[in-house]
Protein backbone atom coordinates (compact mmCIF):
# COMPACT_ATOMS: atom_id res chain seq x y z
CA UNK A 1 0.00 0.00 0.00
CA UNK A 2 1.41 3.41 -0.96
CA UNK A 3 1.51 6.37 1.40
CA UNK A 4 -0.26 9.55 0.36
CA UNK A 5 3.06 11.39 -0.13
CA UNK A 6 4.01 8.71 -2.67
CA UNK A 7 0.79 9.35 -4.60
CA UNK A 8 0.29 13.10 -4.34
CA UNK A 9 3.45 15.25 -4.63
CA UNK A 10 1.71 18.10 -2.81
CA UNK A 11 2.11 16.11 0.40
CA UNK A 12 5.85 15.55 -0.03
CA UNK A 13 8.24 17.39 2.23
CA UNK A 14 11.32 19.07 0.78
CA UNK A 15 14.51 17.20 1.65
CA UNK A 16 17.13 19.36 -0.03
CA UNK A 17 19.68 20.57 2.51
CA UNK A 18 22.57 22.80 1.39
CA UNK A 19 25.96 21.20 2.03
CA UNK A 20 27.72 24.44 3.02
CA UNK A 21 25.64 25.31 6.07
CA UNK A 22 26.97 26.89 9.21
CA UNK A 23 25.30 24.87 11.97
CA UNK A 24 24.42 26.29 15.38
CA UNK A 25 23.26 24.75 18.64
CA UNK A 26 20.18 26.74 19.80
CA UNK A 27 21.18 26.18 23.42
CA UNK A 28 24.18 28.44 22.91
CA UNK A 29 24.44 32.21 22.28
CA UNK A 30 23.35 34.16 20.35
CA UNK A 31 20.19 32.01 20.51
CA UNK A 32 17.83 32.07 23.48
CA UNK A 33 15.41 29.38 24.62
CA UNK A 34 12.08 30.47 26.11
CA UNK A 35 9.55 28.39 28.02
CA UNK A 36 12.04 25.73 29.11
CA UNK A 37 14.00 25.19 32.30
CA UNK A 38 17.78 25.35 31.94
CA UNK A 39 18.72 21.72 32.62
CA UNK A 40 22.06 21.77 30.84
CA UNK A 41 23.43 20.78 27.48
CA UNK A 42 21.23 18.64 25.27
CA UNK A 43 18.23 18.54 27.63
CA UNK A 44 14.98 20.13 26.46
CA UNK A 45 12.48 20.03 29.34
CA UNK A 46 9.77 22.34 30.69
CA UNK A 47 10.55 21.54 34.34
CA UNK A 48 13.74 21.13 36.36
CA UNK A 49 14.87 17.54 35.92
CA UNK A 50 15.63 17.46 39.65
CA UNK A 51 11.95 18.18 40.38
CA UNK A 52 10.56 15.40 38.19
CA UNK A 53 10.86 12.55 40.76
CA UNK A 54 8.39 14.47 42.95
CA UNK A 55 5.84 14.61 40.12
CA UNK A 56 3.27 12.09 38.97
CA UNK A 57 4.26 9.63 36.26
CA UNK A 58 2.51 11.54 33.51
CA UNK A 59 4.28 14.81 34.30
CA UNK A 60 7.62 13.00 34.39
CA UNK A 61 7.16 12.11 30.71
CA UNK A 62 5.19 15.12 29.48
CA UNK A 63 7.69 17.63 30.85
CA UNK A 64 9.83 16.65 27.85
CA UNK A 65 7.01 17.62 25.50
CA UNK A 66 7.89 21.18 24.52
CA UNK A 67 4.57 22.99 24.31
CA UNK A 68 5.00 26.76 24.50
CA UNK A 69 8.78 26.65 24.14
CA UNK A 70 10.56 28.54 21.39
CA UNK A 71 14.01 29.49 20.13
CA UNK A 72 14.54 33.20 19.46
CA UNK A 73 17.21 34.66 17.18
CA UNK A 74 17.77 37.33 14.52
CA UNK A 75 19.38 36.89 11.13
CA UNK A 76 19.75 38.49 7.71
CA UNK A 77 19.94 35.07 6.06
CA UNK A 78 17.85 34.33 2.98
CA UNK A 79 17.18 30.79 4.24
CA UNK A 80 17.08 28.70 7.40
CA UNK A 81 17.63 24.97 7.64
CA UNK A 82 16.37 23.12 10.70
CA UNK A 83 17.75 19.67 11.49
CA UNK A 84 16.19 17.67 14.31
CA UNK A 85 15.19 14.29 15.70
CA UNK A 86 11.98 13.69 17.62
CA UNK A 87 11.96 12.08 21.05
CA UNK A 88 9.14 9.71 20.09
CA UNK A 89 6.84 8.86 17.23
CA UNK A 90 3.48 10.56 17.17
CA UNK A 91 0.55 8.22 16.79
CA UNK A 92 -2.62 9.97 17.95
CA UNK A 93 -5.45 9.28 15.49
CA UNK A 94 -7.19 12.59 16.20
CA UNK A 95 -4.11 14.85 16.34
CA UNK A 96 -2.33 16.11 13.22
CA UNK A 97 1.37 15.26 13.25
CA UNK A 98 2.07 18.88 12.25
CA UNK A 99 0.74 19.99 15.64
CA UNK A 100 1.76 17.05 17.78
CA UNK A 101 5.33 16.76 16.51
CA UNK A 102 5.88 19.72 14.17
CA UNK A 103 7.40 23.15 14.69
CA UNK A 104 6.41 26.62 13.52
CA UNK A 105 8.53 29.63 12.59
CA UNK A 106 7.33 33.19 13.19
CA UNK A 107 8.89 36.54 12.32
CA UNK A 108 8.70 38.97 15.26
CA UNK A 109 8.89 42.75 15.38
CA UNK A 110 7.62 45.62 17.51
CA UNK A 111 4.77 46.08 15.04
CA UNK A 112 3.55 42.50 14.90
CA UNK A 113 4.22 38.79 14.54
CA UNK A 114 3.75 36.87 11.29
CA UNK A 115 3.80 33.20 10.42
CA UNK A 116 6.72 32.21 8.18
CA UNK A 117 6.64 28.42 7.91
CA UNK A 118 5.10 25.30 9.42
CA UNK A 119 7.65 22.50 9.85
CA UNK A 120 5.89 19.17 9.34
CA UNK A 121 7.58 15.95 10.52
CA UNK A 122 8.46 13.26 8.04
CA UNK A 123 6.17 10.26 7.69
CA UNK A 124 7.03 6.78 8.90
CA UNK A 125 4.08 4.45 8.43
CA UNK A 126 1.88 7.49 8.82
CA UNK A 127 3.42 8.76 12.06
CA UNK A 128 5.99 11.33 13.08
CA UNK A 129 9.42 9.91 12.40
CA UNK A 130 12.13 9.64 15.10
CA UNK A 131 14.97 9.57 12.56
CA UNK A 132 16.94 12.73 11.94
CA UNK A 133 15.13 14.99 9.53
CA UNK A 134 15.40 18.46 8.06
CA UNK A 135 13.46 21.40 6.68
CA UNK A 136 14.86 24.10 4.40
CA UNK A 137 12.96 27.39 4.75
CA UNK A 138 13.36 30.38 2.41
CA UNK A 139 13.52 33.72 4.24
CA UNK A 140 13.06 37.23 2.90
CA UNK A 141 16.58 38.36 3.80
CA UNK A 142 17.41 41.54 5.67
CA UNK A 143 17.87 41.51 9.43
CA UNK A 144 14.72 40.14 11.06
CA UNK A 145 13.89 38.50 14.37
CA UNK A 146 12.37 35.02 14.53
CA UNK A 147 10.82 32.60 17.01
CA UNK A 148 10.83 28.87 16.27
CA UNK A 149 8.07 27.16 18.29
CA UNK A 150 8.87 23.59 19.35
CA UNK A 151 6.47 20.58 19.31
CA UNK A 152 3.32 20.58 21.42
CA UNK A 153 3.17 16.86 22.19
CA UNK A 154 6.68 15.64 21.52
CA UNK A 155 10.26 16.43 22.39
CA UNK A 156 13.50 16.75 20.49
CA UNK A 157 16.72 14.86 21.10
CA UNK A 158 18.77 16.81 18.56
CA UNK A 159 18.18 20.29 17.19
CA UNK A 160 20.48 22.33 14.97
CA UNK A 161 19.87 25.52 13.00
CA UNK A 162 21.74 26.02 9.73
CA UNK A 163 22.51 29.29 7.94
CA UNK A 164 24.24 30.10 4.65
CA UNK A 165 27.87 31.22 4.73
CA UNK A 166 28.18 34.93 5.41
CA UNK A 167 24.79 35.28 7.10
CA UNK A 168 24.72 37.27 10.32
CA UNK A 169 23.15 35.57 13.34
CA UNK A 170 22.31 37.70 16.36
CA UNK A 171 20.21 37.54 19.55
CA UNK A 172 16.45 37.49 19.07
CA UNK A 173 13.86 40.01 20.06
CA UNK A 174 12.72 40.25 23.69
CA UNK A 175 8.93 40.34 24.17
CA UNK A 176 7.46 43.62 25.40
CA UNK A 177 6.02 42.13 28.61
CA UNK A 178 8.94 41.28 30.89
CA UNK A 179 7.50 38.41 32.93
CA UNK A 180 5.88 35.36 31.29
CA UNK A 181 2.28 34.34 31.11
CA UNK A 182 2.22 31.02 33.00
CA UNK A 183 -0.48 28.43 32.29
CA UNK A 184 -1.08 25.28 34.32
CA UNK A 185 -3.56 22.65 33.31
CA UNK A 186 -4.66 19.78 31.14
CA UNK A 187 -4.24 18.47 27.59
CA UNK A 188 -6.23 21.47 26.40
CA UNK A 189 -3.68 23.77 28.02
CA UNK A 190 -0.83 21.73 26.52
CA UNK A 191 -2.30 22.20 23.04
CA UNK A 192 -4.16 19.05 22.07
CA UNK A 193 -5.29 18.95 19.29
CA UNK A 194 -3.96 22.06 17.50
CA UNK A 195 -2.81 21.65 13.91
CA UNK A 196 0.35 23.73 14.42
CA UNK A 197 2.81 24.33 17.25
CA UNK A 198 1.75 27.95 17.55
CA UNK A 199 -2.00 27.34 17.53
CA UNK A 200 -2.63 26.45 21.19
CA UNK A 201 -4.60 29.10 23.02
CA UNK A 202 -1.70 29.99 25.39
CA UNK A 203 0.60 30.50 22.39
CA UNK A 204 -1.95 32.68 20.60
CA UNK A 205 -2.39 34.81 23.73
CA UNK A 206 1.37 35.18 24.25
CA UNK A 207 1.82 36.44 20.69
CA UNK A 208 -1.14 38.81 20.89
CA UNK A 209 0.02 40.27 24.18
CA UNK A 210 3.71 40.23 23.21
CA UNK A 211 4.66 38.29 26.32
CA UNK A 212 6.91 35.32 27.13
CA UNK A 213 5.10 32.04 27.68
CA UNK A 214 5.54 29.17 30.12
CA UNK A 215 3.09 26.38 29.31
CA UNK A 216 2.72 23.86 32.12
CA UNK A 217 -0.15 21.92 30.60
CA UNK A 218 0.30 18.18 31.23
CA UNK A 219 -2.10 15.95 29.33
CA UNK A 220 -4.18 13.94 31.79
CA UNK A 221 -1.68 14.73 34.52
CA UNK A 222 -2.27 18.29 35.73
CA UNK A 223 -4.12 17.31 38.89
CA UNK A 224 -3.57 20.27 41.17
CA UNK A 225 -1.00 18.68 43.49
CA UNK A 226 0.42 20.85 46.26
CA UNK A 227 4.04 20.25 45.21
CA UNK A 228 3.27 21.62 41.73
CA UNK A 229 1.61 24.66 43.28
CA UNK A 230 4.70 25.29 45.39
CA UNK A 231 6.94 24.99 42.34
CA UNK A 232 4.79 27.37 40.28
CA UNK A 233 4.56 29.83 43.18
CA UNK A 234 8.29 30.48 42.84
CA UNK A 235 8.17 31.40 39.14
CA UNK A 236 8.28 34.97 37.85
CA UNK A 237 4.88 35.66 36.28
CA UNK A 238 2.90 38.57 34.87
CA UNK A 239 -0.32 36.50 34.94
CA UNK A 240 -1.04 32.95 36.12
CA UNK A 241 -3.85 31.00 34.43
CA UNK A 242 -5.18 27.91 36.27
CA UNK A 243 -6.91 25.50 33.87
CA UNK A 244 -6.73 21.96 35.30
CA UNK A 245 -10.46 21.28 35.65
CA UNK A 246 -10.33 18.45 33.09
CA UNK A 247 -7.56 16.56 34.86
CA UNK A 248 -9.27 16.42 38.23
CA UNK A 249 -10.44 12.76 38.20
CA UNK A 250 -13.80 13.66 39.72
CA UNK A 251 -15.72 16.46 41.37
CA UNK A 252 -14.52 15.47 44.84
CA UNK A 253 -10.86 15.71 43.75
CA UNK A 254 -11.44 19.14 42.24
CA UNK A 255 -13.17 20.33 45.42
CA UNK A 256 -10.33 19.02 47.58
CA UNK A 257 -7.50 20.56 45.55
CA UNK A 258 -8.63 23.69 43.70
CA UNK A 259 -8.80 26.31 46.44
CA UNK A 260 -5.72 24.94 48.29
CA UNK A 261 -3.77 25.07 45.01
CA UNK A 262 -4.84 28.67 44.47
CA UNK A 263 -4.00 29.62 48.04
CA UNK A 264 -0.45 28.22 47.87
CA UNK A 265 0.34 30.43 44.87
CA UNK A 266 -1.50 33.40 46.33
CA UNK A 267 0.37 33.22 49.63
CA UNK A 268 3.71 33.30 47.80
CA UNK A 269 2.70 36.10 45.40
CA UNK A 270 0.02 38.28 47.01
CA UNK A 271 -0.29 40.75 44.10
CA UNK A 272 -0.07 38.27 41.21
CA UNK A 273 -3.07 38.33 38.83
CA UNK A 274 -4.55 34.81 38.84
CA UNK A 275 -7.19 33.76 36.30
CA UNK A 276 -9.07 30.51 36.93
CA UNK A 277 -11.02 28.73 34.19
CA UNK A 278 -13.57 25.96 34.08
CA UNK A 279 -13.51 23.53 31.18
CA UNK A 280 -14.70 24.72 27.76
CA UNK A 281 -16.34 21.51 26.48
CA UNK A 282 -19.34 22.10 28.71
CA UNK A 283 -21.82 20.28 26.50
CA UNK A 284 -20.77 16.64 26.87
CA UNK A 285 -21.58 16.33 30.58
CA UNK A 286 -23.44 19.54 31.44
CA UNK A 287 -24.51 18.54 34.96
CA UNK A 288 -21.00 17.55 36.00
CA UNK A 289 -19.63 20.63 34.25
CA UNK A 290 -21.94 22.82 36.35
CA UNK A 291 -20.74 21.17 39.56
CA UNK A 292 -17.13 21.66 38.56
CA UNK A 293 -17.76 25.24 37.52
CA UNK A 294 -19.36 25.99 40.89
CA UNK A 295 -16.27 24.67 42.71
CA UNK A 296 -13.95 26.81 40.63
CA UNK A 297 -16.17 29.87 40.96
CA UNK A 298 -16.20 29.35 44.75
CA UNK A 299 -12.39 29.60 44.81
CA UNK A 300 -12.70 32.97 43.08
CA UNK A 301 -15.59 34.20 45.24
CA UNK A 302 -13.84 33.28 48.48
CA UNK A 303 -10.71 35.09 47.34
CA UNK A 304 -12.67 38.21 46.43
CA UNK A 305 -14.60 38.16 49.69
CA UNK A 306 -11.30 38.06 51.57
CA UNK A 307 -10.20 41.23 49.75
CA UNK A 308 -8.22 39.70 46.90
CA UNK A 309 -8.61 42.09 43.96
CA UNK A 310 -6.30 40.11 41.68
CA UNK A 311 -8.41 37.00 41.19
CA UNK A 312 -10.56 36.48 38.09
CA UNK A 313 -12.95 33.71 37.08
CA UNK A 314 -13.83 32.77 33.49
CA UNK A 315 -16.80 30.46 32.87
CA UNK A 316 -15.57 27.77 30.49
CA UNK A 317 -19.00 27.50 28.91
CA UNK A 318 -18.40 30.79 27.08
CA UNK A 319 -14.99 29.88 25.68
CA UNK A 320 -16.22 28.04 22.56
CA UNK A 321 -18.78 30.71 21.78
CA UNK A 322 -22.49 30.41 21.09
CA UNK A 323 -22.54 29.03 17.53
CA UNK A 324 -21.04 25.98 15.82
CA UNK A 325 -19.65 24.68 19.08
CA UNK A 326 -19.27 21.21 17.57
CA UNK A 327 -16.59 22.61 15.25
CA UNK A 328 -14.50 23.71 18.23
CA UNK A 329 -13.35 20.23 19.30
CA UNK A 330 -12.06 17.30 17.29
CA UNK A 331 -13.51 14.69 19.66
CA UNK A 332 -15.91 16.75 21.72
CA UNK A 333 -13.14 17.62 24.20
CA UNK A 334 -9.84 18.63 22.60
CA UNK A 335 -10.04 21.88 20.65
CA UNK A 336 -9.49 22.30 16.95
CA UNK A 337 -7.74 25.45 15.77
CA UNK A 338 -11.16 27.13 15.77
CA UNK A 339 -11.71 26.11 19.39
CA UNK A 340 -8.32 27.45 20.44
CA UNK A 341 -8.91 30.68 18.54
CA UNK A 342 -12.25 31.20 20.26
CA UNK A 343 -10.67 30.52 23.64
CA UNK A 344 -7.98 33.10 22.91
CA UNK A 345 -10.58 35.58 21.66
CA UNK A 346 -12.57 35.18 24.88
CA UNK A 347 -9.52 35.64 27.11
CA UNK A 348 -7.65 38.38 25.24
CA UNK A 349 -9.66 41.38 26.56
CA UNK A 350 -9.34 40.23 30.18
CA UNK A 351 -5.59 39.52 30.00
CA UNK A 352 -4.97 42.76 28.13
CA UNK A 353 -6.84 44.69 30.82
CA UNK A 354 -4.95 42.91 33.61
CA UNK A 355 -1.56 43.64 32.03
CA UNK A 356 -2.42 47.29 31.42
CA UNK A 357 -3.54 47.67 35.03
CA UNK A 358 -0.38 45.94 36.22
N, C-alpha and C positions, 0 to 999 in steps of 0.2 A: 504494500500500500504506500503510495507517495504522500509526502507531506505537502501542505498547501504552498509552502515556499518553493517547492520543486515544480509546482503546476503553474502558479501565478507569480511572475517576476516582481509584481508590485509588493509582495510580502517578503522579498529577499532583503537581507541586511547587507550594507556595503562592508567589504572585508579588505579594502585596499588601505594599507598602512605605509606611509612613506618610510624609507629606510635610512633617512638622515635626521631623524628626530633627536631633539634634546629632551631627555626624559627627566621628570622631576617627581620626587616623593611629596605628596600633599601634606604630609605630617611635618615637613620642614619649611622654614622661611624661604621665599616670601609668602607662602600660602598660609592660610589660617583655617582651622577646623572649628565649626560652630555646632552646638547641640550635642557634643560628645564630651565625655569625661577624659581627661588626659591620663591614660593608663600606660603610656610608654610606647616605644617603637613597635609598629606593626599591629597594634591592638585598636580596633574600632568598636567602641562600646559606649552605650548611653549612660551607664552607671559606673562607679568605681568598682573594679574587679574585686577589691578587698571587701566590698559590701555585699557582693552576690551571695556568699554562703548564708547570710541572714535572711535572704529573700526566698519566696516560694519557688518551686521548681520551674514554673512557667516563666517567671521574671528572670531566673538565671539563664534561660535560653534566649528569651525575647530581648534582653538588654543588648544583645549583639545584632538585633535588627535595627536599622539605622534611621528610622522614621524621624523626620525633622532636621536631620543633620545635613550640613552642606560644607563644601570647600569654597572659600572666597579667594579671588586673585584678580589681578588686572593684567592685561596684555595688549600689545598692538599687533599680535599675530593675525594672519589671514586664515588660520585653521587651528583646530585643537584636535588632538588624538587622545582618546581615553582608552587605557588598557586595564583590564580588571579580571578578577575571578570571584565568583559568588561563593558564599559560605555553604550554601545548600541549594538543591534544586527547588523550584517552585512548582507545586502541583495542586493548587486549589482550583476546583472546577468552576468556581464562580468569581474568580479574581484574575483579571488580566495580568499576564506576566510583566507587561510594561509598567504596571503599578506596583506589583508585588516585588519584582526583582530588578526593575529598570531604574534609570536615573534621569534627571532633567536639568538642562542648562538654561539659566536665565541671565540676561544682561541687566545690570543694576546701575542706576544713576540717581541723582538728587531729584530728578523730575519724573521718575517712574521706573518700573521693572517690566521687562518684556521677555516672553519665552523665546528661546533661540533654537533648542533642539531637544527631542525626547529620545533618550538612549534606550533601545529595546534589547533585551537579552537574546542571545542566540537560542535556537530551538534544539532540543535533544529529546526526541520522542514526544514532542509537544510541550516540553517543560523548560523552564529556565536552566541553562547549562552551567555546570560548575567548572568547565574547562576555561582556560584563559581566553579572553575574547577582547575585541576592540571595536571602537567606533571612531570614524574620521569625520569631523564636523567643520564645514566651512564657516569662517567668521568674516565680518565686514572689514576688518582691518581698522587701524587707528586705535589709540589707547582707549580701552573700555574696561569696565569692571564686570566680573561675572560671579555667579554663585552656582555651583554644581550640587544639586540635591541628590542625596544617596537613597538607596532602596528603602521602601516602607516596611516590607515584610521579609527582608533578607539582609545578610551582611556581606562584607567583602573581606577576602583574605589577602588580596593584592590589589593595589590601585596605583597607577602611574599616569601622569599627565605629560603629553608630548607636544612640543612646539617646534616650528621650523627654525633652522639656523638663522641667527640674527634677530629673532623676535625678542622684544623686551618682555620680561615677566616681573611684575611688581606686586606689592601687597594689595589686597582687595579693599573694597569700600566697607566702611563701618556703618551699620544701620543707625538711623537718626535717634531712636530710643536706646538709651544706654543699657538698661537692664532687660533681660529676656522676658517674654511671655512664657510662662511655664504651665503646661497642661498635664494633668494626671488622670488616667482613666482606663478605658476598655479598648477593645478592637476598633471601635468607632473612632476613638481618640487617636489610636495608632495609625489609622488611615485605611482600614479595610472597608470597602473594596474599590478604592480610587483607581482610575485608569493610568495615572501618572504620579510620579514621586512628589510633585508639587501640588497635587489636587486635594490633599486632605484639608479639612476645615482649619486646623491649626496653622498649616503652611499658608493657606490663603490669607488668613488674618494677619500673620506675621508680615507678609509682603504688603498688604494694604496699609498696615500701620507703621511700616518701616521699622520693625523691631526684631531683635534676635529671638530665636525660638528654641525652647527645650521641650521636646515631646516625650513625656513619660507615660504614654499609652502602652499597656501590656495586654495583648489579646487574651481574654479569658482569665487574666491573672492580676488585674488591678483590683484588689479586694479591700482596700482601705485599712491595711495593717498599720499598727502604731509605729513600727520601726520605719516604714516608708514615710509616714508623716513626719517623723523626726528628721529623716534624711532631707526631705523636701524643705522643711522649715529652716534649714541652714543655707539654702540656695539664694543668691541674689535674684530678685524678681521685680518686674514692674507691675505685673498682674499674675495672679494664680487662678487657674480654672480647674475646678474639681468636677470630674465627669465619669465617675466609676459606677454609677447606678447599675449598668448592665452586668457588671462582674460580681456584684453582691449575689451570692447563690440563692438567697431568698429574702423576703421582706424582713424577717427577724434579724438576719445578718446585717442588712442595711441599717436597721434601727439601732443595732448595737454598736455600729462602727462609725456612722456618718458624722454625728456631732462631735464625738471624741476626736476623730481625725481632723475636723475643722479646728477644734480648740487647740490641738497641739501646735498647728501652724500659726494660729492667731496669737497664742501666748508668746511664741518666739518672735513674731513680726506684727506688733500691735497695729501699725498703720498700713499694712499691706492690703491693697484691694483684692478681695477674694470673690470670685464668681462661681456659684454652684448651679449645676444643670441637672435636670432629670432627663431620662432617655427620650430620644426623638421618635422612635418607632412605637408610638403610643397605641396604635390601632390593633396590634396583634392580640394583646392581652390588656384591654382597657381597664378592667377592674383592678388588676395587680398594678398596672401603671399608675392608677390614681393613688393607691396605697403608698407606692414608692415615692410618688411626687409629694404626697403629704409629709412624709418623713423628711425629705430634703428641704421642703419649704419650712418645716418646723426648725431645722438647724438655722436657717436664715432669720426666721422671726424671733427666735430666742436671742440670737446675736444682736439684732436691732433693738430688742426690748432692753438689753443690757447696756445699750449706748453705743454699740458698734456701728459706725456710719460707713464702714468700708466693706460691707457684705452685700452682695447682690444675688438674687435668685432669678433664674430663667426657666420658665416652664417648657420642658422638652416637647410638649404637644405642639407648640407653635413653630418649632425649628424647621419642619418640612413644608410649612406653608399650608394654605387652605385648599389648593387645587392640585390634582394629579399627584397625590401623595404616593401612589403606587410606583411612580417613576423614580422616586427618591431613594429606593433601596433595591438591591439586586436580588435579595432573598427575603425581603420583608423586614430585615434588620440592618444589614450593612449598607451604608449609603453608596449610591452611584455618584458620579461627578455632580449631577444635578442636586442630589441630596446634600453633598458637602457644600456646594455653592449656596444653597438655601440656608444651611446652618451658618455659614460665614456671613451671609447677608443679614440674618437675624441678629447676630452678635456684634457686627461691626459698629453700629451706632453706640451701643453701650460701652464697648472697650475704648472707642475713640473718646467718648465723654469722660471716662475714668482717667485716661492718660492725659487729657487736657487739664483736668482738675488737679491731677498729681503734679 
